[in-house]
Amino acid sequence: MDDVRKVISLNGADWTCAQSSLQSPDVAEIERLESQRFPATVPGEVRLDLLRAGRLKDDPFYGCNNDASRWVEEWDWWYWREFELELQPGQRAC
């Protein structure tokens, strides 16, 4: 079988993000996170996603505004994106 590879770029604004206090959330936490998700971009930075979503009042990269967003560092941030993976019989994803 020929080694044909298809590369899927995961970059872009098709992501969502949510904060969690757990490094490995259980089913209940994942369900809670789904209701808290907001649009995100990858590659990116969680503070920029929070700013675009209106969850930060001021641009954290301007002046001393970063001090007001230090709470971001105390949370785990989970990102999601859906994509289709079409495999033919005998193919596998790596």
C-alpha positions in Angstrom: 0.0 0.0 0.0 1.3 3.4 -0.9 2.2 5.7 2.0 -0.1 8.6 1.1 -0.4 11.2 3.9 -3.0 13.9 4.2 -2.2 16.8 6.5 -5.1 18.5 8.2 -4.3 22.0 9.4 -5.8 22.7 12.8 -5.0 26.4 12.6 -7.9 28.9 12.5 -10.9 30.4 14.3 -12.9 27.2 14.3 -12.1 26.5 17.9 -13.9 27.0 21.2 -12.4 27.4 24.7 -13.5 27.1 28.3 -11.9 27.3 31.7 -11.7 24.4 34.1 -10.2 23.9 37.5 -9.5 20.2 36.8 -6.5 19.0 34.7 -8.5 15.9 33.8 -12.2 16.7 33.9 -14.7 14.0 34.5 -18.0 13.6 32.5 -19.9 16.1 34.7 -17.1 18.7 34.3 -17.0 18.2 30.5 -20.7 18.8 30.3 -20.4 22.0 32.4 -17.5 23.1 30.2 -19.6 22.6 27.0 -22.1 25.2 28.3 -19.2 27.7 29.1 -17.4 27.6 25.8 -16.6 30.7 23.8 -14.9 31.2 20.3 -11.2 30.8 20.1 -8.3 30.9 17.6 -5.4 28.6 17.3 -2.5 29.4 17.3 -3.3 32.1 19.8 -3.4 33.1 23.4 -6.2 32.5 25.9 -6.2 36.2 26.9 -6.8 37.3 23.3 -9.7 34.8 23.1 -11.1 36.1 26.4 -10.8 39.7 25.1 -12.5 39.0 21.8 -15.3 37.2 23.7 -15.8 40.2 25.9 -14.7 38.3 29.1 -11.8 40.7 29.7 -12.5 44.4 30.1 -9.2 45.8 28.9 -6.5 44.7 26.5 -4.1 42.8 28.7 -1.2 43.6 26.3 -1.6 47.3 26.8 0.1 49.2 29.6 -0.4 47.7 33.1 -3.7 45.9 32.1 -2.1 42.5 32.4 -2.3 42.7 36.2 -6.1 42.6 36.0 -5.9 39.3 34.0 -3.5 37.4 36.2 -6.5 35.2 37.3 -6.2 33.5 33.8 -3.0 31.8 34.9 -4.8 30.0 37.8 -7.1 28.0 35.5 -6.7 25.2 33.0 -8.0 26.1 29.6 -9.5 23.5 27.3 -9.8 24.0 23.6 -12.1 22.1 21.2 -12.4 21.8 17.5 -14.3 19.3 15.3 -13.0 18.1 12.0 -13.8 15.2 9.7 -11.4 12.4 9.2 -12.2 10.3 6.2 -10.4 7.0 6.2 -10.5 4.4 3.4 -10.6 0.7 4.3 -7.1 -0.3 5.4 -6.0 3.3 6.2 -5.2 4.5 9.7 -4.8 7.9 11.4 -1.4 8.7 13.0 
